[in-house]
Amino acid sequence: MLVVGIVLAGSALSFAWHKDVTLVVGGTPESIRTTSSNVGELLRSQGVPMSVGLQVVPPPGTALADGMTVMVSAPPGMPADAFRAAVGPQGVGVWVVEQPGAASFGKTVPAPGQATANAAGVGPSVVSVRAVVSGKVHDVSTNAGTVGALLSAMGIHPDADDRVAPPPSTPLLPGSSVRFDSREVFARRWNEAVPFAVHTRYSSRLAPGSASVVRRGAPGLAQQVVRVTVVNGVVTSRVVLSRSVLRAPITEEVLAAPMAMSDGTLAEPSSGATTQDGLATWYDPPWSGLTAAHPWLPFGTRVTVTDLETGRSVTVVIDDRGPFAPGRVIDLSPEAFARLQPLGHGVLDVSLSW
């Protein structure tokens, strides 16, 4: 009989110790059996982070009674999604909520008679920090202890290419600023067309101004490997790592007549070129002076001829047509040629500019 009496007394004490209360968070009620002595202990046991300034009725210091209803709601200005993030299933872990404007949830003024979380000793330490994520500014309140924990709570998991400042292990302090830049580095292969050159051979046997294509040109194909860096979705650099020719271009061959003496152009008719490199020879015109013959430059054009071997230059005036041999771009008078090399040299590798 003594044993039975002790058991019955223990059962009665257990029933008196537990309390059945209703916890309403954001309008959603939940029946809870608890041994907590006051509202604050109840909220702490349920992982409700009072440190973000949530409104609680009755206040956290109120003693719990069997059958009591405890109401928890967001402070004024807290967005609904931030409230759900703070008191959701992850509430007992690391959380982060966006601040409305410049206000900090952790500093929200409590309702009359309501103790703040820190005063009640409920919930983890909260700091207000600025997180700049991929260029977008977020002023947040969080119970994260480090930069890495903050980013994880925001759903950000940096990899080796991403940039985090300060480093993830850095402790968070009130007013800290954290920057995360999403950075991708990858290699891409690009194919590109290689333009073909036009080689024009002049013949005095053709009617002035006429030309015909002896062989059609065709573009080639090259492939280049490029390292691309993308920061926050914007390409910041492209570096060519290698380039190879897959198909060489085919040079177009043109047979053309020189321009008439009364005509001329400052760009080659078949290719549009405005400079020339090639071979220079000399010939003996019936006049003297620093003159030259050219297939299409207008008479009177002043041309600077540079010997690529010696670097010496001479300026001549075009007053004749020619040359007509393959690879030759200008015929110089003996006086002009002698400024570059002795006449016995015969042929020079030159560059023309005008």
Secondary structure, 3 states (H helix, E strand, C coil): CHHHHHHHHHHHHHHHHCEEEEEEECCEEEEEEECCCEHHHHHHHCCCCHHHCCEEECCCCCECCCCCEEEEECCCCCCHHHHHHHHCHHHHCCCEEECCCCCCHHHCCCCCCCCCHHHHCCCCCCEEEEEEECCEEEEEEECCCEHHHHHHHCCCCCCCCCEEECCCCCECCCCCEEEEECEEEEEEEEEEEECCCEEEEECCCCCCCCEEEEECCECEEEEEEEEEEEECCEEEEEEEEEEEEEECCECEEEEECCCCCCCCCCCCCCCCCCCEEEEEEECCCCCCCCEEECCCCCCCCEEEEEECCCCCEEEEEEEECCCCCCCEEEEECHHHHHHHCCHHHCCEEEEEEC
